[in-house]
C-alpha cells in the first residue's frame, strides 16, 4: 500500500486558504498562500551564486515538518500571527 497524505482540515484563517494534511508515516503539511511579496535575494559564497527570484503575495506554498513546533515556527515565518499559528497547530493530531 502506498503512503499517502490525509487532509484533516480545509478552511480560511487570516483571509488565507489553509489545508492541513497528515502523512500516514508521520509528519505534517500545511498548504496555504504566501502572505506578502518576497523581493528575492542573491547569495554568494565566493565560488558560486544562488539567485532566489522574487515571488508574489497569494502564491501557493507548502509548509512541511515532523513536529507541530516546526510547523508553528514556519507559519510565523510566513507571516501568520501568533494566534493563527496556534489555531492551525491546534488542529494537528497529537
Secondary structure, DSSP 8 states (H G I E B T S, - for coil): ----EEEEEEEEETTEEEEEEEETTS-EEEEEE-SS-B--EEEE-SS-EEEE--B-TT-EEEEEESSHHHHHHHHHHTT--HHHHHHHHTTS--
